[in-house]
Each structure stands twice: as structure tokens, then as C-alpha cells.
Amino acid sequence: MGRLTYYLFHNHILNEFNQEYLFLQGHSMGRPSNIVTKLIKKNNPRVMVGGKAIILSKGNYARGI
């Protein structure tokens, strides 16, 4: 959702800094989640992303395979 927030900012749809934006996803899959983003640093825009998570599985990532 961070990329979406920046895309919406870049295209002048979102323009408020230090305001939380709430995105809902996964509801149709039965795995609802709320993701919060916030635009910060007006002179050098950045996006903060947060929310709650539940670990469904664990594993290792192997590089070079």
C-alpha cells in the first residue's frame, strides 16, 4: 500500500501530509486487514506503512538457487 499511497500522491489524488490513510484488503478472501499509510516530509515525500499482522507461516529465503 506504500506504493499505492505514493502513486496517489504523485497524481494529486492524496495531498495531505501527516494524515493517516486507511486501506482495506483481503475481505473477499476471508482474510481482512486494515493497512494504514501516512505521507511525511513535505519537502522530500516519504510514505510510512503500518497495521497489525498475524504470521500464517514461516520459512527461509534462499538466494542463488
N, CA, C and O atoms as a DFTB+ gen file, in Angstrom:
260 C
 N C O
     1  1       0.808      -1.198       0.000
     2  2       0.000       0.000       0.000
     3  2       0.851       1.262       0.000
     4  3       0.367       2.351      -0.307
     5  1       2.115       1.104       0.345
     6  2       3.010       2.248       0.306
     7  2       3.158       2.800      -1.099
     8  3       3.121       4.012      -1.311
     9  1       3.327       1.902      -2.055
    10  2       3.463       2.343      -3.450
    11  2       2.175       2.986      -3.954
    12  3       2.208       3.974      -4.688
    13  1       1.045       2.417      -3.554
    14  2      -0.243       2.993      -3.961
    15  2      -0.401       4.391      -3.379
    16  3      -0.847       5.306      -4.071
    17  1      -0.041       4.561      -2.119
    18  2      -0.132       5.880      -1.491
    19  2       0.717       6.896      -2.238
    20  3       0.267       8.009      -2.510
    21  1       1.950       6.511      -2.572
    22  2       2.817       7.446      -3.292
    23  2       2.277       7.722      -4.695
    24  3       2.336       8.858      -5.167
    25  1       1.756       6.702      -5.360
    26  2       1.156       6.890      -6.684
    27  2       0.001       7.891      -6.610
    28  3      -0.097       8.789      -7.446
    29  1      -0.864       7.737      -5.619
    30  2      -1.999       8.644      -5.464
    31  2      -1.531      10.059      -5.137
    32  3      -2.137      11.032      -5.586
    33  1      -0.461      10.180      -4.361
    34  2       0.123      11.492      -4.071
    35  2       0.708      12.102      -5.350
    36  3       0.452      13.263      -5.670
    37  1       1.481      11.316      -6.061
    38  2       2.142      11.790      -7.282
    39  2       1.129      12.257      -8.330
    40  3       1.421      13.159      -9.115
    41  1      -0.046      11.652      -8.345
    42  2      -1.093      12.012      -9.299
    43  2      -2.145      12.950      -8.698
    44  3      -3.255      13.063      -9.217
    45  1      -1.785      13.615      -7.606
    46  2      -2.591      14.679      -6.989
    47  2      -3.958      14.208      -6.495
    48  3      -4.916      14.981      -6.483
    49  1      -4.045      12.948      -6.090
    50  2      -5.292      12.437      -5.519
    51  2      -5.234      12.547      -3.997
    52  3      -6.214      12.941      -3.365
    53  1      -4.091      12.199      -3.410
    54  2      -3.848      12.415      -1.985
    55  2      -2.866      13.565      -1.869
    56  3      -1.891      13.629      -2.617
    57  1      -3.116      14.474      -0.937
    58  2      -2.202      15.611      -0.809
    59  2      -1.993      16.086       0.614
    60  3      -1.328      17.099       0.831
    61  1      -2.545      15.378       1.589
    62  2      -2.405      15.786       2.986
    63  2      -1.239      15.044       3.634
    64  3      -1.166      13.817       3.576
    65  1      -0.334      15.791       4.247
    66  2       0.782      15.198       4.966
    67  2       0.411      14.996       6.429
    68  3      -0.419      15.721       6.977
    69  1       1.033      14.007       7.052
    70  2       0.820      13.670       8.462
    71  2      -0.629      13.313       8.760
    72  3      -1.094      13.487       9.887
    73  1      -1.331      12.825       7.776
    74  2      -2.698      12.328       7.936
    75  2      -2.682      10.838       7.590
    76  3      -2.052      10.428       6.615
    77  1      -3.370      10.045       8.382
    78  2      -3.421       8.614       8.110
    79  2      -4.461       8.301       7.045
    80  3      -5.575       8.826       7.060
    81  1      -4.067       7.430       6.121
    82  2      -4.973       6.917       5.102
    83  2      -5.167       5.436       5.372
    84  3      -4.193       4.716       5.591
    85  1      -6.411       4.969       5.360
    86  2      -6.743       3.587       5.679
    87  2      -7.112       2.841       4.410
    88  3      -7.967       3.282       3.642
    89  1      -6.456       1.701       4.197
    90  2      -6.751       0.831       3.060
    91  2      -7.246      -0.499       3.602
    92  3      -6.679      -1.042       4.550
    93  1      -8.304      -1.021       2.997
    94  2      -8.870      -2.315       3.382
    95  2      -8.551      -3.317       2.284
    96  3      -8.686      -3.019       1.097
    97  1      -8.130      -4.505       2.689
    98  2      -7.858      -5.532       1.682
    99  2      -8.146      -6.905       2.260
   100  3      -8.221      -7.079       3.476
   101  1      -8.305      -7.869       1.383
   102  2      -8.468      -9.259       1.780
   103  2      -9.835      -9.653       2.280
   104  3     -10.018     -10.802       2.685
   105  1     -10.794      -8.768       2.274
   106  2     -12.121      -9.075       2.827
   107  2     -12.822     -10.168       2.024
   108  3     -13.451     -11.050       2.607
   109  1     -12.726     -10.124       0.708
   110  2     -13.411     -11.133      -0.116
   111  2     -12.762     -12.507       0.015
   112  3     -13.384     -13.515      -0.321
   113  1     -11.522     -12.566       0.496
   114  2     -10.818     -13.835       0.682
   115  2     -10.998     -14.386       2.092
   116  3     -10.502     -15.465       2.417
   117  1     -11.715     -13.631       2.927
   118  2     -11.896     -14.055       4.308
   119  2     -10.689     -13.781       5.182
   120  3     -10.590     -14.319       6.285
   121  1      -9.767     -12.952       4.710
   122  2      -8.581     -12.566       5.473
   123  2      -8.495     -11.036       5.499
   124  3      -7.573     -10.452       4.930
   125  1      -9.453     -10.400       6.156
   126  2      -9.490      -8.940       6.126
   127  2      -8.305      -8.316       6.865
   128  3      -7.847      -8.826       7.888
   129  1      -7.833      -7.219       6.330
   130  2      -6.790      -6.460       7.012
   131  2      -6.974      -4.977       6.720
   132  3      -7.485      -4.578       5.673
   133  1      -6.544      -4.192       7.673
   134  2      -6.553      -2.742       7.549
   135  2      -5.106      -2.284       7.528
   136  3      -4.339      -2.599       8.438
   137  1      -4.735      -1.554       6.509
   138  2      -3.378      -1.050       6.383
   139  2      -3.436       0.465       6.432
   140  3      -4.226       1.095       5.729
   141  1      -2.589       1.039       7.272
   142  2      -2.561       2.490       7.462
   143  2      -1.288       3.034       6.823
   144  3      -0.200       2.500       7.041
   145  1      -1.428       4.091       6.040
   146  2      -0.270       4.767       5.468
   147  2      -0.325       6.247       5.844
   148  3      -1.378       6.786       6.184
   149  1       0.836       6.877       5.772
   150  2       0.913       8.304       6.082
   151  2       2.016       8.927       5.242
   152  3       3.128       8.403       5.184
   153  1       1.714      10.038       4.595
   154  2       2.722      10.816       3.873
   155  2       3.453      11.700       4.868
   156  3       2.826      12.391       5.670
   157  1       4.795      11.678       4.818
   158  2       5.585      12.525       5.709
   159  2       6.627      13.281       4.886
   160  3       6.868      12.949       3.726
   161  1       7.232      14.279       5.480
   162  2       8.311      15.081       4.886
   163  2       7.886      15.748       3.577
   164  3       8.198      15.268       2.488
   165  1       7.186      16.834       3.707
   166  2       6.642      17.533       2.538
   167  2       7.728      17.911       1.519
   168  3       7.480      17.851       0.315
   169  1       8.915      18.296       1.976
   170  2       9.992      18.695       1.058
   171  2      10.658      17.501       0.390
   172  3      11.259      17.651      -0.674
   173  1      10.564      16.323       0.988
   174  2      11.158      15.092       0.458
   175  2      10.196      13.957       0.795
   176  3      10.472      13.173       1.704
   177  1       9.066      13.850       0.081
   178  2       7.975      12.956       0.469
   179  2       8.396      11.498       0.691
   180  3       9.143      10.912      -0.092
   181  1       7.889      10.949       1.782
   182  2       8.076       9.542       2.137
   183  2       6.735       8.999       2.592
   184  3       5.835       9.753       2.965
   185  1       6.616       7.680       2.557
   186  2       5.386       7.030       2.990
   187  2       5.711       6.079       4.144
   188  3       6.621       5.255       4.046
   189  1       4.965       6.202       5.221
   190  2       5.052       5.254       6.330
   191  2       3.888       4.284       6.189
   192  3       2.788       4.684       5.807
   193  1       4.125       3.007       6.497
   194  2       3.100       1.970       6.380
   195  2       3.019       1.224       7.706
   196  3       4.043       0.900       8.307
   197  1       1.794       0.953       8.159
   198  2       1.616       0.229       9.410
   199  2       0.324      -0.551       9.421
   200  3      -0.508      -0.437       8.520
   201  1       0.178      -1.339      10.456
   202  2      -1.019      -2.141      10.630
   203  2      -0.707      -3.318      11.526
   204  3       0.404      -3.427      12.046
   205  1      -1.649      -4.179      11.708
   206  2      -1.464      -5.382      12.514
   207  2      -1.310      -6.574      11.582
   208  3      -1.854      -6.589      10.478
   209  1      -0.569      -7.566      12.036
   210  2      -0.341      -8.749      11.209
   211  2      -0.400     -10.011      12.055
   212  3      -0.130      -9.995      13.256
   213  1      -0.756     -11.085      11.407
   214  2      -0.734     -12.414      12.010
   215  2       0.152     -13.284      11.133
   216  3      -0.041     -13.346       9.919
   217  1       1.122     -13.956      11.742
   218  2       2.008     -14.832      10.983
   219  2       1.259     -16.115      10.657
   220  3       0.803     -16.828      11.552
   221  1       1.137     -16.398       9.362
   222  2       0.447     -17.613       8.912
   223  2       1.406     -18.751       8.640
   224  3       1.041     -19.920       8.769
   225  1       2.629     -18.419       8.265
   226  2       3.639     -19.460       8.030
   227  2       5.010     -18.838       8.167
   228  3       5.162     -17.617       8.120
   229  1       6.005     -19.687       8.336
   230  2       7.388     -19.233       8.441
   231  2       8.214     -20.041       7.468
   232  3       7.847     -21.161       7.110
   233  1       9.318     -19.482       7.044
   234  2      10.213     -20.187       6.147
   235  2      11.510     -19.434       5.972
   236  3      11.730     -18.393       6.593
   237  1      12.347     -19.955       5.142
   238  2      13.631     -19.336       4.832
   239  2      13.666     -18.982       3.361
   240  3      13.061     -19.648       2.520
   241  1      14.374     -17.941       3.083
   242  2      14.543     -17.490       1.713
   243  2      15.969     -17.806       1.301
   244  3      16.917     -17.345       1.937
   245  1      16.129     -18.580       0.251
   246  2      17.448     -18.929      -0.241
   247  2      17.743     -18.187      -1.527
   248  3      16.957     -18.230      -2.474
   249  1      18.888     -17.498      -1.560
   250  2      19.261     -16.756      -2.758
   251  2      20.216     -17.590      -3.597
   252  3      20.983     -18.403      -3.081
   253  1      20.149     -17.372      -4.881
   254  2      21.084     -18.021      -5.774
   255  2      20.732     -19.446      -6.163
   256  3      21.577     -20.182      -6.672
   257  1      19.503     -19.830      -5.929
   258  2      19.095     -21.195      -6.315
   259  2      18.488     -21.156      -7.688
   260  3      18.075     -22.191      -8.211
